[in-house]
Amino acid sequence: MPSTPREERPAPPVDVALVPLVLAGAATFWLPSAAEGSSASRALAALALGALISLAFARDPFAAHPRVRWGMAGVLALVVWYFASRTWAIDPGGSVLEAGRIAAFGLGVYAAHVALIRQTSRVLALAAIGAAAVVVSAPDLWEVLRHGAPAVREAGFSGYWNATAIIALTLAPLSALLIRSRRFGLALLAGPLLAAAVSTAAVTASRGALAATIIGLVVVALLDSNRRLGAAIAVFVALMLGAGVALLSVSSIPGWVALAVVFVIGVNGAIGFRRVGLAPIPLDGDGVAAPKRLTPVRLAGGLICAAAAVVVIALAVHSSGARDTVAPAVERPASMQFDELPGVSRLTSTDDSRRSEWWHQSIDAWKDAPVRGEGGNAFSSLSALRADRASEHVHSSVLQLLLEVGIVGLLIALAIAAWLVRATLGATRTPERAVAAAIVAMVMAQSLIDWTLSLPQVMFVLVLACAVALPRALPARGEVPLAPLKVVFAALAGLALIAVVAVTPFAADLLGDQSARDLDAKRYAAAADHASQANVLMPTLDVLELRVAALEAADRPKEAARVLREAEPVWLHRPDGIAFAKLRLATDPEYGPIIEREAARQARILAATPPSS
């Protein structure tokens, strides 16, 4: 008896289709960070994530589409290169963890595009992205408001102050789209979203987020020729600049934030709530494509984007200034201080920014392995050895990738970025595509001077933006079978299992019988905590010894004595400072090779430095 072809079940309703999208964001970006028990568990997590991507990719009926094929191939190539770098990395565990994070990003993009392509309302999907941005930003925003930003540099459970800003500001282009909706409820939603964007940008005072917002809104204006939308964007940019002025002139943060919210809601309501006398604008892309020729408006918009990026980079460089990268904290111990705020224990200097110093340090370290890089978490490992303020990242995505995966990995990452831009701007130009282009442009612009792509909030919203962009180049919704969606659910279940397996041994080590190594680790943590409460951070003992030994070997005893004398108020009179350094050496078996690298760096710097009198 011949078998009858099985009928495809109809596409699920919108709320059901959004479920895997939310699960993908929750699971793929927090679980790899949770699986930090050992190199073996992180390797298992990274390999399993790569296998899940490959499995889902193989089952996807759209795998033959060039845009999907090349994009996912680039993600997998970067995962493989990060994982391979563990064989030569300064921190092998960091390389594995980065591989897992990149793999999670690929799986998240795939899961989101499978979910979104089945929907009937793409405007509602974009509204859901705005709601997701509010949810992931809310804890950090609350911490910033409660502690009186912008003094707070780090707040909440997983993020930065500027990460909170860049995520909340994705609501700006979403609001610009919702203003034009035929549905009164969606148009009404644009007001609170736009108000949240303005207030968040104001309280966090992030220059990078402000410039990225301007760039993103200009992109929306360039890709959409609707004049009312352009007027709304112009008003929003003016309010953003006004918020910046208020930041310098108004001392009451809640007062001017509330004032900004009132103005935004009022202006937004006047422009878009009811649109009296204006016909409804279709959301299907008919008649809204921007002209292809280079008009004066488009040229001016491009110049605004370029100027915003240049100004922010110039501000970062100017505020940090050119500094000597040789243990500046030893030579200037008074320049270090702590922000004493609840939940904040991050070392800061009296300067506003130290980006140029970190950029110079990363380039100096990259020269040791320009082609293959130093592996994941390289900058954090190296900066922890130096006697200045340690930093977890370079504060630049390009330089971070260059240091970690070298020229090879950077080229792969740039290819992925080009794929995202092409997927966003290609095919038909709809209002939704303009919004996706704005979000991607904002994140990429801000990442030039920061490393926000490593934060869950940024990755989550970027994945959703990519998911909005990709399906437009794929077949229609009715041609999408339900099978890939099942693979996504299976992949997410596998991720949960991996997290349990990876985290359980780590928790057992912490709660079980204490070996000598575990006891040393606890003592080290206690010493670090004591140092933090004492408002001083001791330079690590090994770096000081390396500098003194290098000076003595070069027959420069006066300079060696000067280094010890100037370092004395920082650590010499504090026994816990010496314990802090010794315990770090005792509890990290991979610390020896890093010290050798630092010794070689100190020797190179010493050889290039003329003796002082």
Residue, then its C-alpha position, 0 to 999 in steps of 0.5 A: m500500500p503506497s504511503t501517503p505524504r504526511e501533511e505539514r502541520p500549520a505554523p504555530p501562533v506567534d506566542v508559541a513561535l516566540v518561545p524558542l526565541v526566548l529560550a535560545g536567548a536565556a540558555t545559550f548566553w548564560l550557560p557557557s558562562a556558568a560552566e566554568g568548573s574545569s577545562a574538561s567541562r568547558a571543552l565538553a560544553a564547547l564541543a557539544l555546542g558545535a555539534l548541536i549547531s552542526l546537527a541543526f544546520a544539517r536538518d535545516p531545509f534552508a542550509a543550501h541557501p548561500r546566505v545561511r550557509w556562508g554565515m553559519a560556516g563563518v561562525l563554526a570556523l571561528v569556533v574551531w579556531y578559538f578551540a584550536s588556540r588552546t594548544w598555544a594560548i596563555d590561558p587554555g581554559g579561556s580559549v575553550l570558554e570563548a569557543g563555547r560563547i561563539a558557538a552559543f551565538g551561532l546556535g542562538v542566531y539559528a534558533a531565533h531565525v527558525a522561530l521568527i520565520r514562522q510568524t505572521s506578525r513581524v511587527l509584533a516580533l520586533a515589539a517582543i525584541g523591545a520587551a526582551a531588551v527591557v527585561v535583560s536591562a532592567p536589573d542593571l538599570w535599577e542598580v544604576l538608578r539606585h546607586g546614583a550613576p554615572a559613578v557606578r561602573e559595574a552593577g547588577f548580575s552580568g553587565y556594564w553600565n554602557a552595556t545597559a545603555i546600548i541594549a536599552l537604546t535598541l528600543a529607539p529604532l524599534s519605537a521609530l517603527l512602532i510609531r507608524s503601526r496601524r494598530f493603536g496599541l502598538a503605536l501607543l507602545a512606542g511612547p514608553l519604549l522611547a522614554a525608556a531609551v532616553s532615560t537609560a541613556a541619560v542615567t548611564a552617560s555612555r559616550g559610546a552608547l550615545a554615538a551608537t544611537i545616533i548612528g542607528l537612528v541615522v541608518v533608519a532615516l536613510l533606509d526609510s524615506n517616510r518624512r514623519l519617521g525622519a521628524a521623530i528621529a530628529v526630535f529624538v536626537a535633539l532630546m538625546l543631546g539635551a539629556g547630555v547637557a542636563l547631565l552636566s548642568v542638573s544635579s538631580i538625576p531623578g528630576w531630569v530623567a522624569l522631565a526627559v520622559v515627559f518630553v519624549i512621551g509628549v513629542n512621540g504622542a504628537i507625532g505618531f499616536r493618532r496621525v490625524g489627517l495622515a493615511p495609514i502606512p503599510l508595513d509590508g515594504d510597499g512604497v517605503a524603499a529609500p531611493k538608491r541614488l546618492t541624495p544629499v540627505r543620504l550623504a549627510g547621514g553617512l557623514i553624521c555616522a562617520a563623525a559620531a564614530v570619530v568623535v567617540i574614538a577621539l574622546a576615548v584617546h584624549s581622555s586616556g592620553a599617552r602613558d608609559t605602559v611599564a607598571p604605572a601604578v608602582e610609579r604613581p601609587a597615589s593615582m589608584q582608588f576605589d569607588e566605595l559603593p554597595g556591590v562595587s569593588r572595581l579599581t579605578s584611576t583618577d582619569d576618566s578612561r584608560r583605553s589608549e593605554w590598554w590599546h597600546q598594551s594589546i598591540d604590544a602583546w599581539k606582536d609576539a604572535p601576530v598570525r595565530g594570536e595568544g588565545g582567549n582571555a589573553f589580555s586579562s591574563l597579561s594585564a593581571l600581571r602588571a602593576d597597573r589596573a587590571s582589565e578583563h578586556v581591551h575595550s575594542s572588539v577589533l583589538q581583542l580579536l586581533l590579540e586573541v585569535g590573530i590575523v586569521g581569526l580577525l579575518i574570519a570575524l570580519a567575514i561574519a560581520a560582512w555577512l551580517v551587514r549583507a543579510t541585513l541590507g540585502a533583498t527588499r528594504t522594509p521598515e523591519r529591515a531598516v530597524a534590524a540594520a540600525i540595531v546591528a550598526m549600533v552594536m558594531a559602532q559601539s564595539l569599536i571602542d568596547w567589548t560589549l559583544s561578550l555581554p549576554q545583554v548585547m548578544f541577546v538583542l543582537v541575535l534577535a536583530c539578526a533573526v529579523a534580518l535573515p528570514r527575509a532572504l529565505p523562502a516564505r513562511g508557508e514553506v517552513p516545515l516544523a522539523p527544524l523547530k524540534v531540533v532547536f528544542a532538542a538542542l536547548a534541552g541538550l544545553a541544559l543537560i551540559a550545564v548540569v553536568a559541567v557545573t555539578p563537579f565544580a560545585a562538589d569541589l567547592l562544597g566537598d572535602q578541602s584539599a591543600r589547593d582548595l584551602d589556598a584558593k580560599r585564603y587567596a580569595a580572603a586576601a583579595d577581599h581584605a585588599s579590596q576593603a582596605n582601598v588599595l590593590m597591591p601590585t603582584l610580587d612577581v612583577l616587582e621582583l622581575r623589574v628589580a632583578a632586570l634593573e640589577a642585572a643591567d647594573r642599575p642599582k639606584e633605579a632598582a632601589r627607587v622602584l622598591r622605595e616607591a612601591e613601599p607604601v603600596w605593598l611592602h608594609r602589608p603582609d597580606g599583600i605578599a600573601f596575596a601574591k604568593l597565594r596567586l602563584a600557589t593556586d594557579p599552575e599555569y601562572g609560570p609561563i605567563i611570568e616568563r612572558e612578562a619577564a621577557r617583556q620587561a627585559r625588552i622595555l628595559a633595553a629600550t629605556p635609557p638609564s636615569s640619573 
